[in-house]
Structures are given as structure tokens and as C-alpha cells.
Amino acid sequence: MTERPGTTATGGTALQRALGQGPARRRPTVLDAFAAARRRFAAGGRIEMQSLADEVGVNRVTLYRWVGSREQLITEILWSATQKSFEAYRGQIADGPRAAAALTMFVRDVNDHSGMQRLLHDEPELALTLLTSASGEYECRYLALVRDLIAEDRAAGLMSDEVPLDDLAYAAVRITESYIHTRVITGEEPDAERAGAVLRALLR
């Protein structure tokens, strides 16, 4: 029997067979793993590599090959959340200097974030190392972000230029970190309002 154009000897077109089999399972990617890890962190969950690999549908070797290490993965999660926060702040601050206002909002949001508080409570040493180490990727990026915020305020004539930009950015970063990691450093409860008062006095 002669086959009709577009059909095969096994019956039906390739499209019909594919539809009959249901949707094909897409192979997971590194971005799937990152998205799953971000969801866990946002929900206050711990980042466990084996359970994350199981959720994504890959083995631990593949997951580590994708992300490097658990510490590197957490760093990227933290930085992604930080970028998203500061992008949102731009639309929330109407007039006046942005740097002090944005940094105060950041301290408040970090102190209210369930994933961040879980990390600080369960693994305080790791959190401090990842977030405040001068040689760490997060600290370098965060310092550059704060420097840009201050530079924008200065360019708009909203802030004094008495103190060198790099020194001012470094001081502002250390202030925010002090009021985020208060429990670990002094045992006190973190207070974004106190941080805001100090930041406004510094960044004017």
C-alpha cells in the first residue's frame, strides 16, 4: 500500500504520534535549579543540595557542576534578591536623596525576610562570611551598587561631596551590615529605624 504524503509506516503523522504521547518532558537546566533554590529561600527553607537536585530531576554531581558549590549558589540567590529589591526601591522613592532611603528600606526588608532570617539563625558564620567578607563576590557587588547610588545622588546635587565616594560607600555598606547582623554581632534585635537615622546623617 502506498503511504500518503506526511504519514509513516507506523501509522499517523509525526505530529499525531507526538500528541498521542502527551507533552514531552523538557530536560532541566541550571536556571530551573536556580529558580527552585530561590523559591525555597524565599519561603524560608534551607538550601539542601540533595533535595534540590531531586526536585529539579538531576543528580548531585550535575547540580554541583552547574552551580559550583552550595556557598556559590546561596551567594547568587542573595545577590538576585538584593538586585530585585533595589530595582523596586527606585519606583518607591519619589523625591530627594535616594541612597539613604533605599538602604534603610533594604535593612528593613532583609530583617523581615524569612529566608534571610533562617540563614542568619541556622548558619550565622556562613551568612557573615558570604555577605560581609571583603574578598567575597556578594560584598564586592553590594559595595559597587551602594557606590552607584551615592554617585547618582551627588550627580543630582542632593548630597555633599566632602567625603571621597569610595570611603562613603564603604561606610554606608558597613552601617547596613551592622544593623542587619545585629543579633550575631551584639545579640540585640535589628532595628531598621536606627539604621535609617545613621544613614541619613551620613549620606547628606
PyMOL commands that place a pseudoatom at each C-alpha (Angstrom):
pseudoatom trace, name=CA, resn=MET, resi=1, chain=A, elem=C, hetatm=0, pos=[0.000, 0.000, 0.000]
pseudoatom trace, name=CA, resn=THR, resi=2, chain=A, elem=C, hetatm=0, pos=[1.323, 3.397, -0.937]
pseudoatom trace, name=CA, resn=GLU, resi=3, chain=A, elem=C, hetatm=0, pos=[1.710, 5.770, 2.026]
pseudoatom trace, name=CA, resn=ARG, resi=4, chain=A, elem=C, hetatm=0, pos=[0.033, 9.130, 1.853]
pseudoatom trace, name=CA, resn=PRO, resi=5, chain=A, elem=C, hetatm=0, pos=[2.352, 12.129, 1.966]
pseudoatom trace, name=CA, resn=GLY, resi=6, chain=A, elem=C, hetatm=0, pos=[3.019, 13.190, 5.558]
pseudoatom trace, name=CA, resn=THR, resi=7, chain=A, elem=C, hetatm=0, pos=[2.383, 9.750, 7.108]
pseudoatom trace, name=CA, resn=THR, resi=8, chain=A, elem=C, hetatm=0, pos=[4.737, 6.950, 8.120]
pseudoatom trace, name=CA, resn=ALA, resi=9, chain=A, elem=C, hetatm=0, pos=[4.607, 3.176, 8.002]
pseudoatom trace, name=CA, resn=THR, resi=10, chain=A, elem=C, hetatm=0, pos=[3.891, 3.027, 11.745]
pseudoatom trace, name=CA, resn=GLY, resi=11, chain=A, elem=C, hetatm=0, pos=[0.613, 4.928, 11.267]
pseudoatom trace, name=CA, resn=GLY, resi=12, chain=A, elem=C, hetatm=0, pos=[-0.331, 8.577, 11.635]
pseudoatom trace, name=CA, resn=THR, resi=13, chain=A, elem=C, hetatm=0, pos=[1.759, 11.662, 11.190]
pseudoatom trace, name=CA, resn=ALA, resi=14, chain=A, elem=C, hetatm=0, pos=[4.684, 12.547, 13.438]
pseudoatom trace, name=CA, resn=LEU, resi=15, chain=A, elem=C, hetatm=0, pos=[2.528, 15.288, 14.949]
pseudoatom trace, name=CA, resn=GLN, resi=16, chain=A, elem=C, hetatm=0, pos=[-0.294, 12.841, 15.709]
pseudoatom trace, name=CA, resn=ARG, resi=17, chain=A, elem=C, hetatm=0, pos=[2.081, 10.413, 17.400]
pseudoatom trace, name=CA, resn=ALA, resi=18, chain=A, elem=C, hetatm=0, pos=[3.632, 13.198, 19.472]
pseudoatom trace, name=CA, resn=LEU, resi=19, chain=A, elem=C, hetatm=0, pos=[0.219, 14.442, 20.539]
pseudoatom trace, name=CA, resn=GLY, resi=20, chain=A, elem=C, hetatm=0, pos=[-0.793, 10.926, 21.441]
pseudoatom trace, name=CA, resn=GLN, resi=21, chain=A, elem=C, hetatm=0, pos=[2.228, 10.553, 23.696]
pseudoatom trace, name=CA, resn=GLY, resi=22, chain=A, elem=C, hetatm=0, pos=[1.406, 13.743, 25.602]
pseudoatom trace, name=CA, resn=PRO, resi=23, chain=A, elem=C, hetatm=0, pos=[3.737, 16.666, 26.255]
pseudoatom trace, name=CA, resn=ALA, resi=24, chain=A, elem=C, hetatm=0, pos=[7.404, 15.771, 26.124]
pseudoatom trace, name=CA, resn=ARG, resi=25, chain=A, elem=C, hetatm=0, pos=[9.345, 16.299, 29.348]
pseudoatom trace, name=CA, resn=ARG, resi=26, chain=A, elem=C, hetatm=0, pos=[11.783, 19.184, 28.961]
pseudoatom trace, name=CA, resn=ARG, resi=27, chain=A, elem=C, hetatm=0, pos=[15.257, 18.487, 30.236]
pseudoatom trace, name=CA, resn=PRO, resi=28, chain=A, elem=C, hetatm=0, pos=[16.010, 20.515, 33.388]
pseudoatom trace, name=CA, resn=THR, resi=29, chain=A, elem=C, hetatm=0, pos=[18.585, 23.293, 33.181]
pseudoatom trace, name=CA, resn=VAL, resi=30, chain=A, elem=C, hetatm=0, pos=[20.739, 25.281, 35.579]
pseudoatom trace, name=CA, resn=LEU, resi=31, chain=A, elem=C, hetatm=0, pos=[18.119, 28.041, 35.528]
pseudoatom trace, name=CA, resn=ASP, resi=32, chain=A, elem=C, hetatm=0, pos=[15.494, 25.560, 36.708]
pseudoatom trace, name=CA, resn=ALA, resi=33, chain=A, elem=C, hetatm=0, pos=[17.749, 24.701, 39.637]
pseudoatom trace, name=CA, resn=PHE, resi=34, chain=A, elem=C, hetatm=0, pos=[18.309, 28.377, 40.411]
pseudoatom trace, name=CA, resn=ALA, resi=35, chain=A, elem=C, hetatm=0, pos=[14.591, 29.133, 40.276]
pseudoatom trace, name=CA, resn=ALA, resi=36, chain=A, elem=C, hetatm=0, pos=[13.817, 26.226, 42.602]
pseudoatom trace, name=CA, resn=ALA, resi=37, chain=A, elem=C, hetatm=0, pos=[16.513, 27.332, 45.041]
pseudoatom trace, name=CA, resn=ARG, resi=38, chain=A, elem=C, hetatm=0, pos=[15.199, 30.901, 45.021]
pseudoatom trace, name=CA, resn=ARG, resi=39, chain=A, elem=C, hetatm=0, pos=[11.689, 29.670, 45.791]
pseudoatom trace, name=CA, resn=ARG, resi=40, chain=A, elem=C, hetatm=0, pos=[12.975, 27.641, 48.716]
pseudoatom trace, name=CA, resn=PHE, resi=41, chain=A, elem=C, hetatm=0, pos=[14.929, 30.559, 50.107]
pseudoatom trace, name=CA, resn=ALA, resi=42, chain=A, elem=C, hetatm=0, pos=[12.024, 32.992, 49.726]
pseudoatom trace, name=CA, resn=ALA, resi=43, chain=A, elem=C, hetatm=0, pos=[9.790, 30.561, 51.625]
pseudoatom trace, name=CA, resn=GLY, resi=44, chain=A, elem=C, hetatm=0, pos=[12.272, 30.349, 54.481]
pseudoatom trace, name=CA, resn=GLY, resi=45, chain=A, elem=C, hetatm=0, pos=[13.577, 26.921, 53.540]
pseudoatom trace, name=CA, resn=ARG, resi=46, chain=A, elem=C, hetatm=0, pos=[17.114, 25.638, 53.892]
pseudoatom trace, name=CA, resn=ILE, resi=47, chain=A, elem=C, hetatm=0, pos=[19.126, 25.121, 50.712]
pseudoatom trace, name=CA, resn=GLU, resi=48, chain=A, elem=C, hetatm=0, pos=[19.966, 21.405, 50.747]
pseudoatom trace, name=CA, resn=MET, resi=49, chain=A, elem=C, hetatm=0, pos=[21.765, 20.235, 47.644]
pseudoatom trace, name=CA, resn=GLN, resi=50, chain=A, elem=C, hetatm=0, pos=[20.467, 16.648, 47.528]
pseudoatom trace, name=CA, resn=SER, resi=51, chain=A, elem=C, hetatm=0, pos=[16.817, 17.580, 47.961]
pseudoatom trace, name=CA, resn=LEU, resi=52, chain=A, elem=C, hetatm=0, pos=[17.228, 20.414, 45.460]
pseudoatom trace, name=CA, resn=ALA, resi=53, chain=A, elem=C, hetatm=0, pos=[18.742, 18.012, 42.926]
pseudoatom trace, name=CA, resn=ASP, resi=54, chain=A, elem=C, hetatm=0, pos=[15.838, 15.617, 43.497]
pseudoatom trace, name=CA, resn=GLU, resi=55, chain=A, elem=C, hetatm=0, pos=[13.308, 18.402, 42.998]
pseudoatom trace, name=CA, resn=VAL, resi=56, chain=A, elem=C, hetatm=0, pos=[14.886, 19.533, 39.745]
pseudoatom trace, name=CA, resn=GLY, resi=57, chain=A, elem=C, hetatm=0, pos=[15.360, 15.984, 38.482]
pseudoatom trace, name=CA, resn=VAL, resi=58, chain=A, elem=C, hetatm=0, pos=[19.145, 15.764, 38.262]
pseudoatom trace, name=CA, resn=ASN, resi=59, chain=A, elem=C, hetatm=0, pos=[21.844, 14.132, 40.355]
pseudoatom trace, name=CA, resn=ARG, resi=60, chain=A, elem=C, hetatm=0, pos=[24.110, 15.915, 42.843]
pseudoatom trace, name=CA, resn=VAL, resi=61, chain=A, elem=C, hetatm=0, pos=[27.089, 15.773, 40.506]
pseudoatom trace, name=CA, resn=THR, resi=62, chain=A, elem=C, hetatm=0, pos=[25.177, 17.666, 37.825]
pseudoatom trace, name=CA, resn=LEU, resi=63, chain=A, elem=C, hetatm=0, pos=[23.873, 20.213, 40.320]
pseudoatom trace, name=CA, resn=TYR, resi=64, chain=A, elem=C, hetatm=0, pos=[27.350, 20.919, 41.686]
pseudoatom trace, name=CA, resn=ARG, resi=65, chain=A, elem=C, hetatm=0, pos=[28.721, 21.151, 38.150]
pseudoatom trace, name=CA, resn=TRP, resi=66, chain=A, elem=C, hetatm=0, pos=[26.067, 23.756, 37.389]
pseudoatom trace, name=CA, resn=VAL, resi=67, chain=A, elem=C, hetatm=0, pos=[26.379, 25.953, 40.479]
pseudoatom trace, name=CA, resn=GLY, resi=68, chain=A, elem=C, hetatm=0, pos=[29.926, 25.341, 41.688]
pseudoatom trace, name=CA, resn=SER, resi=69, chain=A, elem=C, hetatm=0, pos=[29.160, 24.873, 45.388]
pseudoatom trace, name=CA, resn=ARG, resi=70, chain=A, elem=C, hetatm=0, pos=[26.382, 25.369, 47.901]
pseudoatom trace, name=CA, resn=GLU, resi=71, chain=A, elem=C, hetatm=0, pos=[28.039, 28.602, 49.034]
pseudoatom trace, name=CA, resn=GLN, resi=72, chain=A, elem=C, hetatm=0, pos=[28.211, 29.939, 45.484]
pseudoatom trace, name=CA, resn=LEU, resi=73, chain=A, elem=C, hetatm=0, pos=[24.562, 29.070, 44.907]
pseudoatom trace, name=CA, resn=ILE, resi=74, chain=A, elem=C, hetatm=0, pos=[23.473, 30.862, 48.087]
pseudoatom trace, name=CA, resn=THR, resi=75, chain=A, elem=C, hetatm=0, pos=[25.573, 33.874, 47.106]
pseudoatom trace, name=CA, resn=GLU, resi=76, chain=A, elem=C, hetatm=0, pos=[23.784, 34.132, 43.767]
pseudoatom trace, name=CA, resn=ILE, resi=77, chain=A, elem=C, hetatm=0, pos=[20.393, 33.742, 45.456]
pseudoatom trace, name=CA, resn=LEU, resi=78, chain=A, elem=C, hetatm=0, pos=[21.232, 36.555, 47.878]
pseudoatom trace, name=CA, resn=TRP, resi=79, chain=A, elem=C, hetatm=0, pos=[22.520, 38.807, 45.134]
pseudoatom trace, name=CA, resn=SER, resi=80, chain=A, elem=C, hetatm=0, pos=[19.499, 38.175, 42.928]
pseudoatom trace, name=CA, resn=ALA, resi=81, chain=A, elem=C, hetatm=0, pos=[17.200, 39.134, 45.809]
pseudoatom trace, name=CA, resn=THR, resi=82, chain=A, elem=C, hetatm=0, pos=[19.280, 42.242, 46.521]
pseudoatom trace, name=CA, resn=GLN, resi=83, chain=A, elem=C, hetatm=0, pos=[19.118, 43.433, 42.916]
pseudoatom trace, name=CA, resn=LYS, resi=84, chain=A, elem=C, hetatm=0, pos=[15.379, 42.866, 42.774]
pseudoatom trace, name=CA, resn=SER, resi=85, chain=A, elem=C, hetatm=0, pos=[14.891, 44.836, 45.986]
pseudoatom trace, name=CA, resn=PHE, resi=86, chain=A, elem=C, hetatm=0, pos=[16.854, 47.879, 44.849]
pseudoatom trace, name=CA, resn=GLU, resi=87, chain=A, elem=C, hetatm=0, pos=[15.102, 47.912, 41.483]
pseudoatom trace, name=CA, resn=ALA, resi=88, chain=A, elem=C, hetatm=0, pos=[11.796, 48.091, 43.367]
pseudoatom trace, name=CA, resn=TYR, resi=89, chain=A, elem=C, hetatm=0, pos=[13.034, 50.876, 45.647]
pseudoatom trace, name=CA, resn=ARG, resi=90, chain=A, elem=C, hetatm=0, pos=[13.670, 53.136, 42.672]
pseudoatom trace, name=CA, resn=GLY, resi=91, chain=A, elem=C, hetatm=0, pos=[9.953, 53.258, 41.974]
pseudoatom trace, name=CA, resn=GLN, resi=92, chain=A, elem=C, hetatm=0, pos=[9.049, 53.793, 45.619]
pseudoatom trace, name=CA, resn=ILE, resi=93, chain=A, elem=C, hetatm=0, pos=[11.266, 56.791, 46.391]
pseudoatom trace, name=CA, resn=ALA, resi=94, chain=A, elem=C, hetatm=0, pos=[9.657, 59.852, 44.852]
pseudoatom trace, name=CA, resn=ASP, resi=95, chain=A, elem=C, hetatm=0, pos=[11.845, 62.840, 45.683]
pseudoatom trace, name=CA, resn=GLY, resi=96, chain=A, elem=C, hetatm=0, pos=[15.038, 63.709, 47.481]
pseudoatom trace, name=CA, resn=PRO, resi=97, chain=A, elem=C, hetatm=0, pos=[18.182, 61.665, 48.127]
pseudoatom trace, name=CA, resn=ARG, resi=98, chain=A, elem=C, hetatm=0, pos=[17.736, 58.028, 47.205]
pseudoatom trace, name=CA, resn=ALA, resi=99, chain=A, elem=C, hetatm=0, pos=[20.754, 56.362, 48.781]
pseudoatom trace, name=CA, resn=ALA, resi=100, chain=A, elem=C, hetatm=0, pos=[19.843, 56.689, 52.464]
pseudoatom trace, name=CA, resn=ALA, resi=101, chain=A, elem=C, hetatm=0, pos=[16.176, 55.892, 51.821]
pseudoatom trace, name=CA, resn=ALA, resi=102, chain=A, elem=C, hetatm=0, pos=[16.930, 52.818, 49.689]
pseudoatom trace, name=CA, resn=LEU, resi=103, chain=A, elem=C, hetatm=0, pos=[19.486, 51.442, 52.132]
pseudoatom trace, name=CA, resn=THR, resi=104, chain=A, elem=C, hetatm=0, pos=[17.096, 51.903, 55.052]
pseudoatom trace, name=CA, resn=MET, resi=105, chain=A, elem=C, hetatm=0, pos=[14.404, 50.032, 53.137]
pseudoatom trace, name=CA, resn=PHE, resi=106, chain=A, elem=C, hetatm=0, pos=[16.911, 47.290, 52.385]
pseudoatom trace, name=CA, resn=VAL, resi=107, chain=A, elem=C, hetatm=0, pos=[17.813, 46.835, 56.058]
pseudoatom trace, name=CA, resn=ARG, resi=108, chain=A, elem=C, hetatm=0, pos=[14.110, 46.649, 56.902]
pseudoatom trace, name=CA, resn=ASP, resi=109, chain=A, elem=C, hetatm=0, pos=[13.336, 44.130, 54.169]
pseudoatom trace, name=CA, resn=VAL, resi=110, chain=A, elem=C, hetatm=0, pos=[16.281, 41.876, 54.984]
pseudoatom trace, name=CA, resn=ASN, resi=111, chain=A, elem=C, hetatm=0, pos=[15.288, 41.848, 58.649]
pseudoatom trace, name=CA, resn=ASP, resi=112, chain=A, elem=C, hetatm=0, pos=[11.742, 40.854, 57.624]
pseudoatom trace, name=CA, resn=HIS, resi=113, chain=A, elem=C, hetatm=0, pos=[12.795, 38.216, 55.072]
pseudoatom trace, name=CA, resn=SER, resi=114, chain=A, elem=C, hetatm=0, pos=[12.098, 34.681, 56.281]
pseudoatom trace, name=CA, resn=GLY, resi=115, chain=A, elem=C, hetatm=0, pos=[14.823, 33.080, 54.176]
pseudoatom trace, name=CA, resn=MET, resi=116, chain=A, elem=C, hetatm=0, pos=[17.459, 35.551, 55.305]
pseudoatom trace, name=CA, resn=GLN, resi=117, chain=A, elem=C, hetatm=0, pos=[16.477, 35.191, 58.937]
pseudoatom trace, name=CA, resn=ARG, resi=118, chain=A, elem=C, hetatm=0, pos=[16.584, 31.394, 58.621]
pseudoatom trace, name=CA, resn=LEU, resi=119, chain=A, elem=C, hetatm=0, pos=[20.104, 31.604, 57.206]
pseudoatom trace, name=CA, resn=LEU, resi=120, chain=A, elem=C, hetatm=0, pos=[21.259, 34.002, 59.940]
pseudoatom trace, name=CA, resn=HIS, resi=121, chain=A, elem=C, hetatm=0, pos=[19.722, 31.817, 62.646]
pseudoatom trace, name=CA, resn=ASP, resi=122, chain=A, elem=C, hetatm=0, pos=[20.849, 28.409, 61.388]
pseudoatom trace, name=CA, resn=GLU, resi=123, chain=A, elem=C, hetatm=0, pos=[24.190, 29.296, 59.824]
pseudoatom trace, name=CA, resn=PRO, resi=124, chain=A, elem=C, hetatm=0, pos=[25.344, 32.666, 61.209]
pseudoatom trace, name=CA, resn=GLU, resi=125, chain=A, elem=C, hetatm=0, pos=[29.022, 32.140, 60.429]
pseudoatom trace, name=CA, resn=LEU, resi=126, chain=A, elem=C, hetatm=0, pos=[28.293, 31.161, 56.843]
pseudoatom trace, name=CA, resn=ALA, resi=127, chain=A, elem=C, hetatm=0, pos=[25.962, 34.139, 56.424]
pseudoatom trace, name=CA, resn=LEU, resi=128, chain=A, elem=C, hetatm=0, pos=[28.563, 36.572, 57.732]
pseudoatom trace, name=CA, resn=THR, resi=129, chain=A, elem=C, hetatm=0, pos=[31.257, 35.067, 55.529]
pseudoatom trace, name=CA, resn=LEU, resi=130, chain=A, elem=C, hetatm=0, pos=[29.156, 35.168, 52.368]
pseudoatom trace, name=CA, resn=LEU, resi=131, chain=A, elem=C, hetatm=0, pos=[27.706, 38.631, 52.966]
pseudoatom trace, name=CA, resn=THR, resi=132, chain=A, elem=C, hetatm=0, pos=[30.495, 40.632, 54.583]
pseudoatom trace, name=CA, resn=SER, resi=133, chain=A, elem=C, hetatm=0, pos=[33.819, 39.139, 53.501]
pseudoatom trace, name=CA, resn=ALA, resi=134, chain=A, elem=C, hetatm=0, pos=[35.814, 41.754, 51.603]
pseudoatom trace, name=CA, resn=SER, resi=135, chain=A, elem=C, hetatm=0, pos=[37.031, 39.057, 49.215]
pseudoatom trace, name=CA, resn=GLY, resi=136, chain=A, elem=C, hetatm=0, pos=[33.559, 37.639, 48.602]
pseudoatom trace, name=CA, resn=GLU, resi=137, chain=A, elem=C, hetatm=0, pos=[31.567, 38.118, 45.427]
pseudoatom trace, name=CA, resn=TYR, resi=138, chain=A, elem=C, hetatm=0, pos=[28.485, 39.435, 47.207]
pseudoatom trace, name=CA, resn=GLU, resi=139, chain=A, elem=C, hetatm=0, pos=[30.330, 42.130, 49.153]
pseudoatom trace, name=CA, resn=CYS, resi=140, chain=A, elem=C, hetatm=0, pos=[32.102, 43.416, 46.036]
pseudoatom trace, name=CA, resn=ARG, resi=141, chain=A, elem=C, hetatm=0, pos=[28.832, 43.671, 44.109]
pseudoatom trace, name=CA, resn=TYR, resi=142, chain=A, elem=C, hetatm=0, pos=[26.937, 45.238, 47.003]
pseudoatom trace, name=CA, resn=LEU, resi=143, chain=A, elem=C, hetatm=0, pos=[29.664, 47.828, 47.534]
pseudoatom trace, name=CA, resn=ALA, resi=144, chain=A, elem=C, hetatm=0, pos=[29.544, 48.752, 43.838]
pseudoatom trace, name=CA, resn=LEU, resi=145, chain=A, elem=C, hetatm=0, pos=[25.748, 49.051, 43.990]
pseudoatom trace, name=CA, resn=VAL, resi=146, chain=A, elem=C, hetatm=0, pos=[25.888, 51.383, 47.006]
pseudoatom trace, name=CA, resn=ARG, resi=147, chain=A, elem=C, hetatm=0, pos=[28.650, 53.405, 45.376]
pseudoatom trace, name=CA, resn=ASP, resi=148, chain=A, elem=C, hetatm=0, pos=[26.457, 53.924, 42.305]
pseudoatom trace, name=CA, resn=LEU, resi=149, chain=A, elem=C, hetatm=0, pos=[23.506, 55.009, 44.461]
pseudoatom trace, name=CA, resn=ILE, resi=150, chain=A, elem=C, hetatm=0, pos=[25.596, 57.631, 46.221]
pseudoatom trace, name=CA, resn=ALA, resi=151, chain=A, elem=C, hetatm=0, pos=[27.160, 58.777, 42.944]
pseudoatom trace, name=CA, resn=GLU, resi=152, chain=A, elem=C, hetatm=0, pos=[23.686, 59.334, 41.478]
pseudoatom trace, name=CA, resn=ASP, resi=153, chain=A, elem=C, hetatm=0, pos=[22.652, 61.486, 44.441]
pseudoatom trace, name=CA, resn=ARG, resi=154, chain=A, elem=C, hetatm=0, pos=[25.836, 63.509, 44.157]
pseudoatom trace, name=CA, resn=ALA, resi=155, chain=A, elem=C, hetatm=0, pos=[25.409, 63.998, 40.426]
pseudoatom trace, name=CA, resn=ALA, resi=156, chain=A, elem=C, hetatm=0, pos=[21.894, 65.313, 41.095]
pseudoatom trace, name=CA, resn=GLY, resi=157, chain=A, elem=C, hetatm=0, pos=[23.225, 67.781, 43.660]
pseudoatom trace, name=CA, resn=LEU, resi=158, chain=A, elem=C, hetatm=0, pos=[21.426, 66.015, 46.508]
pseudoatom trace, name=CA, resn=MET, resi=159, chain=A, elem=C, hetatm=0, pos=[24.462, 65.153, 48.600]
pseudoatom trace, name=CA, resn=SER, resi=160, chain=A, elem=C, hetatm=0, pos=[27.680, 66.747, 49.791]
pseudoatom trace, name=CA, resn=ASP, resi=161, chain=A, elem=C, hetatm=0, pos=[30.935, 65.641, 48.191]
pseudoatom trace, name=CA, resn=GLU, resi=162, chain=A, elem=C, hetatm=0, pos=[33.160, 66.337, 51.197]
pseudoatom trace, name=CA, resn=VAL, resi=163, chain=A, elem=C, hetatm=0, pos=[33.981, 62.674, 51.748]
pseudoatom trace, name=CA, resn=PRO, resi=164, chain=A, elem=C, hetatm=0, pos=[35.577, 60.620, 48.944]
pseudoatom trace, name=CA, resn=LEU, resi=165, chain=A, elem=C, hetatm=0, pos=[32.965, 58.485, 47.200]
pseudoatom trace, name=CA, resn=ASP, resi=166, chain=A, elem=C, hetatm=0, pos=[34.660, 55.157, 47.856]
pseudoatom trace, name=CA, resn=ASP, resi=167, chain=A, elem=C, hetatm=0, pos=[35.067, 55.894, 51.569]
pseudoatom trace, name=CA, resn=LEU, resi=168, chain=A, elem=C, hetatm=0, pos=[31.443, 56.977, 51.890]
pseudoatom trace, name=CA, resn=ALA, resi=169, chain=A, elem=C, hetatm=0, pos=[30.174, 53.872, 50.099]
pseudoatom trace, name=CA, resn=TYR, resi=170, chain=A, elem=C, hetatm=0, pos=[32.291, 51.624, 52.316]
pseudoatom trace, name=CA, resn=ALA, resi=171, chain=A, elem=C, hetatm=0, pos=[30.972, 53.301, 55.474]
pseudoatom trace, name=CA, resn=ALA, resi=172, chain=A, elem=C, hetatm=0, pos=[27.361, 53.029, 54.278]
pseudoatom trace, name=CA, resn=VAL, resi=173, chain=A, elem=C, hetatm=0, pos=[27.796, 49.333, 53.499]
pseudoatom trace, name=CA, resn=ARG, resi=174, chain=A, elem=C, hetatm=0, pos=[29.244, 48.634, 56.934]
pseudoatom trace, name=CA, resn=ILE, resi=175, chain=A, elem=C, hetatm=0, pos=[26.390, 50.501, 58.613]
pseudoatom trace, name=CA, resn=THR, resi=176, chain=A, elem=C, hetatm=0, pos=[23.747, 48.456, 56.807]
pseudoatom trace, name=CA, resn=GLU, resi=177, chain=A, elem=C, hetatm=0, pos=[25.575, 45.236, 57.608]
pseudoatom trace, name=CA, resn=SER, resi=178, chain=A, elem=C, hetatm=0, pos=[25.828, 46.175, 61.284]
pseudoatom trace, name=CA, resn=TYR, resi=179, chain=A, elem=C, hetatm=0, pos=[22.074, 46.673, 61.517]
pseudoatom trace, name=CA, resn=ILE, resi=180, chain=A, elem=C, hetatm=0, pos=[21.314, 43.506, 59.558]
pseudoatom trace, name=CA, resn=HIS, resi=181, chain=A, elem=C, hetatm=0, pos=[23.622, 41.227, 61.560]
pseudoatom trace, name=CA, resn=THR, resi=182, chain=A, elem=C, hetatm=0, pos=[22.874, 42.809, 64.947]
pseudoatom trace, name=CA, resn=ARG, resi=183, chain=A, elem=C, hetatm=0, pos=[21.793, 39.530, 66.552]
pseudoatom trace, name=CA, resn=VAL, resi=184, chain=A, elem=C, hetatm=0, pos=[25.030, 37.833, 65.551]
pseudoatom trace, name=CA, resn=ILE, resi=185, chain=A, elem=C, hetatm=0, pos=[27.276, 40.769, 66.481]
pseudoatom trace, name=CA, resn=THR, resi=186, chain=A, elem=C, hetatm=0, pos=[25.729, 42.089, 69.715]
pseudoatom trace, name=CA, resn=GLY, resi=187, chain=A, elem=C, hetatm=0, pos=[22.749, 39.858, 70.479]
pseudoatom trace, name=CA, resn=GLU, resi=188, chain=A, elem=C, hetatm=0, pos=[20.338, 42.788, 70.097]
pseudoatom trace, name=CA, resn=GLU, resi=189, chain=A, elem=C, hetatm=0, pos=[17.286, 42.854, 67.874]
pseudoatom trace, name=CA, resn=PRO, resi=190, chain=A, elem=C, hetatm=0, pos=[17.896, 44.557, 64.493]
pseudoatom trace, name=CA, resn=ASP, resi=191, chain=A, elem=C, hetatm=0, pos=[16.243, 47.949, 64.058]
pseudoatom trace, name=CA, resn=ALA, resi=192, chain=A, elem=C, hetatm=0, pos=[15.866, 49.484, 60.598]
pseudoatom trace, name=CA, resn=GLU, resi=193, chain=A, elem=C, hetatm=0, pos=[14.779, 52.841, 62.038]
pseudoatom trace, name=CA, resn=ARG, resi=194, chain=A, elem=C, hetatm=0, pos=[18.040, 53.206, 63.926]
pseudoatom trace, name=CA, resn=ALA, resi=195, chain=A, elem=C, hetatm=0, pos=[19.913, 52.286, 60.772]
pseudoatom trace, name=CA, resn=GLY, resi=196, chain=A, elem=C, hetatm=0, pos=[17.948, 54.907, 58.841]
pseudoatom trace, name=CA, resn=ALA, resi=197, chain=A, elem=C, hetatm=0, pos=[18.821, 57.661, 61.299]
pseudoatom trace, name=CA, resn=VAL, resi=198, chain=A, elem=C, hetatm=0, pos=[22.528, 56.881, 60.997]
pseudoatom trace, name=CA, resn=LEU, resi=199, chain=A, elem=C, hetatm=0, pos=[22.383, 56.582, 57.204]
pseudoatom trace, name=CA, resn=ARG, resi=200, chain=A, elem=C, hetatm=0, pos=[20.560, 59.906, 56.814]
pseudoatom trace, name=CA, resn=ALA, resi=201, chain=A, elem=C, hetatm=0, pos=[23.168, 61.609, 58.981]
pseudoatom trace, name=CA, resn=LEU, resi=202, chain=A, elem=C, hetatm=0, pos=[25.963, 60.108, 56.893]
pseudoatom trace, name=CA, resn=LEU, resi=203, chain=A, elem=C, hetatm=0, pos=[24.506, 60.451, 53.399]
pseudoatom trace, name=CA, resn=ARG, resi=204, chain=A, elem=C, hetatm=0, pos=[23.560, 64.116, 53.216]
for i in range(1, 204): cmd.bond("trace and resi %d" % i, "trace and resi %d" % (i + 1))
show_as sticks, trace
zoom trace
